[in-house]
Amino acid sequence: MSSLWGRFFRVSTFGESHGRAVGAVVDGMPAGMALEVEAIQRELDRRRPGGSPFVSARREPDQVEILSGLGGGKTLGTPIAMVVRNRDVRSADYREIAELFRPGHADFSYFEKYGVAPQPGGGRASGRETVGRVAAGAVAKVLLASAGVSLRAYTVQIGAVEAARVDLDFAAADPLACADPEAAEAMAREVTAAVRDGDSVGGVVELAASGVPAGWGDPVFGKLDATLAGAMVSIGAVKGVEIGDGFAVAGRRGSQNNDQMDAGGFRSNHAGGILGGISTGQTIVLRLAVKPTPSIARPQATLDLAGSERTIEIKGRHDPCICPRIVPVAEAMAALVLADAYLAQRATGGFGQ
């Protein structure tokens, strides 16, 4: 059940990093909607490795195959099954560390839960699992576009370097998805320095969802911000989520933080577009804290399967900074949540459809 997501827009992902394939099944997409395979492929191309010196050198074409749910370029209302074959697997890179727990990875916790030795490439806990999420998110984006909703994510911090402004056009072309042209070079230096040291570096990715009407989401346990936060933290490298101004609100007074209103609407958006777990009609804003890639070349202390102390140095192909490849994944997860909220609103006959 842990690989299933959603109530009305339901997604199941499958596959391991070094298995035969990865993919997803989407159930709940309305029939009769125009859906081009190219739209799904474009999203997968944004996520795939090998595109720049700042990401993993693994060379995967990530070519999507649609097995069901489409006919004549339109959705049939039946489950949409999508598969992406793994083509560039090098399990030999993990042979020397097959019985060692990699620090920062899920090897130890998976072993404690399932009793299974660490899998090459991380198995189901690998970032490659997000291929299915991105494919499903591409479908969700088509549904949301019909409702006037769009999503954009971009990098606003790498290491100690922070973006001072957001230029979406620049972020779309920058290899680190940096949102600030004046900070891009410094961010690149942060990543380059980490690679030189056999290390990695973390950062912050921001996401904005515009066009979401007021009224989506449910109060109490079904809050839209709670669901979005859960979706974001379900991404392996994400260790923290801020909604709106996030932790900055802790240092304010209510008079500073409240989003006051007048005849023109809200005067500010400190709440990030959600109040009481329900969308306000403003742009929904999230920020994700992305941890440094745990696979690094520097020697680290660890244990083996027998509990003996060992030293590990991880070889292979890994992202020195996960931020640029988190960007399409964050958009995908937000799309899944919002598509589900949209269908829920239609099903219950809410005013904010």
C-alpha positions as CSV (number, residue, x, y, z in Angstrom):
1,M,0.0,0.0,0.0
2,S,2.9,2.4,0.5
3,S,3.4,2.8,-3.3
4,L,-0.2,4.0,-3.8
5,W,-1.2,7.7,-3.8
6,G,-4.5,9.6,-3.9
7,R,-8.2,9.2,-3.4
8,F,-9.8,10.3,-6.7
9,F,-6.6,10.7,-8.8
10,R,-4.8,7.5,-7.8
11,V,-1.2,6.6,-8.7
12,S,0.8,3.4,-8.1
13,T,4.5,3.4,-8.9
14,F,6.8,0.4,-9.4
15,G,10.3,-0.7,-10.1
16,E,13.9,-0.6,-8.7
17,S,17.0,1.3,-9.7
18,H,18.7,-1.7,-11.2
19,G,15.6,-3.7,-12.1
20,R,14.3,-4.2,-15.6
21,A,12.0,-1.1,-15.6
22,V,10.3,1.6,-13.5
23,G,6.9,3.2,-14.1
24,A,3.4,4.1,-12.9
25,V,-0.3,3.3,-13.3
26,V,-2.7,6.3,-13.1
27,D,-6.3,5.7,-12.3
28,G,-9.0,8.4,-12.2
29,M,-8.0,10.5,-15.2
30,P,-11.3,11.6,-16.8
31,A,-12.0,10.3,-20.3
32,G,-11.8,12.3,-23.5
33,M,-8.9,14.6,-22.5
34,A,-6.2,15.2,-25.1
35,L,-2.9,13.7,-23.8
36,E,0.2,13.6,-26.0
37,V,2.9,11.1,-25.2
38,E,5.3,13.9,-26.0
39,A,4.0,15.8,-23.0
40,I,5.0,13.0,-20.7
41,Q,8.3,12.5,-22.4
42,R,9.2,16.2,-21.9
43,E,8.8,15.9,-18.2
44,L,10.9,12.7,-18.0
45,D,13.6,14.5,-20.1
46,R,13.8,17.2,-17.4
47,R,14.3,14.6,-14.7
48,R,16.7,12.1,-16.4
49,P,20.4,11.9,-15.6
50,G,23.4,12.7,-17.8
51,G,22.2,16.1,-18.9
52,S,25.0,18.2,-17.3
53,P,28.2,18.0,-15.2
54,F,26.1,18.8,-12.1
55,V,24.1,15.5,-12.2
56,S,24.7,11.8,-12.3
57,A,26.6,10.5,-15.4
58,R,24.2,7.5,-15.7
59,R,23.0,7.6,-19.3
60,E,19.3,6.6,-19.5
61,P,17.1,7.6,-22.4
62,D,14.0,7.3,-20.1
63,Q,11.8,6.6,-23.1
64,V,8.2,6.2,-21.9
65,E,5.9,3.4,-23.3
66,I,2.2,3.8,-22.8
67,L,0.7,0.4,-22.3
68,S,-3.0,1.4,-21.7
69,G,-5.5,4.1,-21.2
70,L,-4.9,6.2,-24.4
71,G,-6.7,5.9,-27.7
72,G,-6.5,8.3,-30.6
73,G,-4.5,10.8,-28.5
74,K,-7.2,11.0,-25.8
75,T,-7.7,9.4,-22.4
76,L,-10.1,6.5,-22.2
77,G,-11.0,6.9,-18.6
78,T,-9.3,3.6,-17.9
79,P,-6.0,3.1,-16.0
80,I,-3.0,4.7,-17.8
81,A,-0.1,2.4,-17.5
82,M,3.4,3.8,-18.3
83,V,6.7,2.0,-18.3
84,V,10.3,3.2,-18.7
85,R,13.0,0.5,-19.3
86,N,16.3,0.7,-17.4
87,R,19.1,0.7,-20.1
88,D,22.3,1.8,-18.4
89,V,22.6,-0.4,-15.3
90,R,26.1,-1.0,-13.8
91,S,25.5,-3.2,-10.7
92,A,29.2,-4.0,-10.6
93,D,29.8,-0.6,-9.1
94,Y,28.2,-1.8,-5.9
95,R,29.8,-5.3,-5.7
96,E,32.5,-4.2,-3.2
97,I,30.0,-2.6,-0.8
98,A,27.2,-5.2,-1.2
99,E,27.3,-6.0,2.5
100,L,27.8,-2.5,3.8
101,F,25.2,0.0,4.9
102,R,25.8,3.3,3.1
103,P,25.6,6.3,5.5
104,G,22.6,8.5,4.8
105,H,20.9,5.9,2.6
106,A,17.9,3.7,3.4
107,D,20.0,0.5,3.4
108,F,20.0,0.1,7.2
109,S,16.3,0.9,7.7
110,Y,15.2,-1.3,4.8
111,F,17.3,-4.1,6.3
112,E,15.7,-3.7,9.7
113,K,12.2,-3.7,8.2
114,Y,12.5,-6.3,5.4
115,G,15.6,-8.3,6.3
116,V,16.9,-7.7,2.7
117,A,20.5,-6.8,2.0
118,P,21.3,-3.5,0.4
119,Q,20.2,-3.5,-3.3
120,P,22.4,-2.3,-6.1
121,G,21.7,1.4,-6.8
122,G,19.5,1.6,-3.7
123,G,16.7,-0.5,-5.2
124,R,13.3,1.0,-4.5
125,A,14.8,3.7,-2.3
126,S,16.8,5.1,-5.2
127,G,16.0,8.4,-6.8
128,R,15.2,6.4,-9.9
129,E,11.9,5.5,-8.3
130,T,10.8,9.1,-9.1
131,V,10.5,8.3,-12.8
132,G,7.1,6.9,-12.2
133,R,6.1,10.0,-10.1
134,V,7.2,12.3,-12.9
135,A,5.3,10.3,-15.6
136,A,2.1,10.3,-13.4
137,G,2.6,14.0,-12.6
138,A,2.7,14.8,-16.4
139,V,-0.7,13.3,-16.7
140,A,-1.9,15.3,-13.7
141,K,-0.6,18.5,-15.2
142,V,-2.8,18.0,-18.3
143,L,-5.9,17.7,-16.0
144,L,-4.8,20.8,-14.0
145,A,-4.1,22.8,-17.1
146,S,-7.8,22.3,-18.1
147,A,-8.7,24.0,-14.8
148,G,-6.2,26.9,-15.4
149,V,-3.6,25.6,-12.9
150,S,0.1,25.7,-13.6
151,L,3.2,24.7,-11.5
152,R,6.8,25.8,-11.5
153,A,9.7,24.8,-9.3
154,Y,13.2,26.2,-9.2
155,T,16.3,26.2,-7.1
156,V,16.6,29.1,-4.6
157,Q,19.6,28.0,-2.6
158,I,22.6,25.7,-2.9
159,G,24.9,25.4,0.0
160,A,25.4,28.9,1.4
161,V,24.4,30.6,-1.8
162,E,20.8,32.0,-1.9
163,A,18.8,33.5,-4.8
164,A,17.7,37.0,-4.3
165,R,15.1,37.0,-7.0
166,V,13.1,34.6,-9.2
167,D,13.5,34.6,-13.0
168,L,11.5,31.6,-14.3
169,D,12.8,31.8,-17.9
170,F,16.4,31.7,-16.6
171,A,15.6,28.8,-14.2
172,A,14.2,26.8,-17.0
173,A,17.5,26.9,-18.9
174,D,20.0,26.8,-16.1
175,P,21.6,23.4,-15.4
176,L,21.0,23.8,-11.7
177,A,17.5,25.3,-12.2
178,C,18.8,28.4,-10.4
179,A,16.2,31.1,-10.3
180,D,18.6,34.1,-10.0
181,P,20.9,34.9,-12.9
182,E,23.2,36.7,-10.5
183,A,23.5,33.8,-8.1
184,A,23.9,31.0,-10.7
185,E,27.7,31.2,-11.1
186,A,28.2,31.1,-7.3
187,M,25.8,28.1,-7.0
188,A,27.8,26.3,-9.7
189,R,31.0,26.9,-7.8
190,E,29.4,25.4,-4.7
191,V,28.7,22.2,-6.6
192,T,32.0,22.1,-8.3
193,A,33.9,22.5,-5.0
194,A,31.9,19.7,-3.5
195,V,32.8,17.4,-6.4
196,R,36.4,18.3,-6.1
197,D,36.4,17.3,-2.4
198,G,34.7,14.0,-3.1
199,D,31.6,15.4,-1.4
200,S,28.1,16.7,-2.1
201,V,25.9,19.7,-1.3
202,G,22.3,20.3,-0.4
203,G,19.9,23.2,-1.1
204,V,16.4,24.6,-1.3
205,V,13.9,24.2,-4.0
206,E,10.8,26.5,-4.2
207,L,7.6,25.6,-5.9
208,A,4.7,27.9,-6.9
209,A,1.3,26.7,-8.1
210,S,-0.7,29.5,-9.7
211,G,-4.4,29.5,-10.8
212,V,-5.6,27.3,-8.0
213,P,-9.1,28.6,-7.2
214,A,-10.3,29.2,-3.6
215,G,-11.9,26.2,-2.0
216,W,-9.7,23.2,-2.8
217,G,-8.8,21.0,0.1
218,D,-10.5,19.8,3.2
219,P,-10.4,20.9,6.9
220,V,-8.9,19.0,9.8
221,F,-7.0,15.9,8.6
222,G,-7.5,16.5,4.9
223,K,-5.8,19.9,4.8
224,L,-4.4,20.8,1.5
225,D,-1.1,22.1,3.0
226,A,-0.8,18.9,5.1
227,T,-1.3,16.7,2.0
228,L,1.2,18.8,0.0
229,A,3.8,18.6,2.8
230,G,3.4,14.8,3.0
231,A,3.8,14.5,-0.7
232,M,7.0,16.5,-0.7
233,V,8.6,14.7,2.2
234,S,7.8,11.4,0.4
235,I,10.5,12.4,-2.0
236,G,13.6,10.7,-0.7
237,A,16.0,13.6,-0.5
238,V,13.5,16.1,1.0
239,K,14.0,16.6,4.8
240,G,11.9,19.7,5.4
241,V,8.9,21.7,3.9
242,E,7.8,25.3,4.4
243,I,4.4,26.5,3.4
244,G,4.3,30.3,2.6
245,D,6.8,32.1,4.8
246,G,7.3,28.9,6.8
247,F,9.7,29.2,9.8
248,A,10.1,32.9,9.3
249,V,6.6,33.4,10.9
250,A,8.0,32.3,14.2
251,G,9.7,35.6,14.7
252,R,6.7,37.8,13.9
253,R,3.7,39.2,15.5
254,G,0.2,38.6,14.2
255,S,-0.1,42.1,12.9
256,Q,3.0,41.5,10.8
257,N,2.0,38.0,9.6
258,N,-1.7,38.2,8.9
259,D,-2.7,38.5,5.2
260,Q,-5.0,41.5,5.5
261,M,-7.8,42.0,2.9
262,D,-9.5,44.8,1.1
263,A,-11.9,45.1,-1.9
264,G,-9.1,44.0,-4.2
265,G,-8.4,40.8,-2.3
266,F,-5.4,39.8,-0.1
267,R,-2.7,42.4,0.4
268,S,0.0,39.8,1.0
269,N,0.6,36.1,0.9
270,H,2.4,35.1,4.0
271,A,0.2,32.0,4.3
272,G,1.3,30.6,0.9
273,G,-2.1,30.4,-0.6
274,I,-3.7,28.1,2.0
275,L,-5.8,29.0,5.1
276,G,-7.5,26.4,7.3
277,G,-6.2,23.7,5.0
278,I,-8.2,25.2,2.0
279,S,-6.9,27.2,-0.9
280,T,-7.5,30.9,-0.9
281,G,-7.1,31.6,-4.6
282,Q,-3.6,33.0,-4.2
283,T,-0.5,31.4,-5.5
284,I,0.4,28.3,-3.4
285,V,4.1,28.6,-2.4
286,L,6.3,25.7,-1.0
287,R,9.9,25.4,-0.2
288,L,11.8,22.1,0.2
289,A,15.0,21.5,2.1
290,V,17.0,19.0,0.0
291,K,19.7,17.1,1.7
292,P,23.2,16.6,0.3
293,T,23.5,13.4,-1.8
294,P,24.5,10.6,0.7
295,S,26.6,8.8,-1.9
296,I,30.0,10.4,-1.6
297,A,33.6,9.3,-2.4
298,R,35.1,10.3,1.0
299,P,35.8,7.5,3.5
300,Q,32.9,7.1,6.0
301,A,32.4,4.9,9.1
302,T,29.7,2.3,8.8
303,L,28.6,-1.3,9.7
304,D,28.3,-4.4,7.6
305,L,25.4,-6.9,7.7
306,A,27.1,-8.8,10.5
307,G,27.4,-5.7,12.7
308,S,31.2,-5.2,12.3
309,E,32.7,-1.8,12.0
310,R,33.9,-1.0,8.5
311,T,35.0,2.0,6.3
312,I,33.1,2.7,3.1
313,E,34.0,4.7,0.0
314,I,31.2,4.9,-2.5
315,K,32.0,4.6,-6.2
316,G,29.6,4.9,-9.2
317,R,27.6,7.6,-10.7
318,H,25.8,10.0,-8.4
319,D,24.4,13.5,-8.3
320,P,26.7,15.9,-6.4
321,C,23.6,18.1,-5.8
322,I,20.0,16.7,-6.1
323,C,18.3,20.1,-6.4
324,P,18.0,20.4,-10.2
325,R,16.5,16.9,-10.5
326,I,14.2,17.4,-7.6
327,V,12.6,20.3,-9.5
328,P,10.4,18.2,-11.9
329,V,9.7,15.7,-9.1
330,A,8.4,18.4,-6.8
331,E,6.2,19.7,-9.6
332,A,4.9,16.2,-10.2
333,M,4.0,15.5,-6.6
334,A,2.3,18.9,-6.3
335,A,0.4,18.1,-9.5
336,L,-0.8,14.7,-8.1
337,V,-2.1,16.4,-4.9
338,L,-3.8,19.2,-6.7
339,A,-5.3,16.9,-9.3
340,D,-6.8,14.8,-6.5
341,A,-8.1,17.9,-4.8
342,Y,-9.6,19.1,-8.0
343,L,-11.5,15.9,-8.6
344,A,-12.6,15.8,-5.0
345,Q,-14.0,19.3,-5.3
346,R,-15.9,18.2,-8.4
347,A,-17.2,15.1,-6.8
348,T,-18.5,16.9,-3.7
349,G,-20.0,19.8,-5.7
350,G,-18.0,22.5,-3.9
351,F,-18.4,26.1,-5.0
352,G,-14.6,26.5,-5.8
353,Q,-14.6,24.1,-8.7
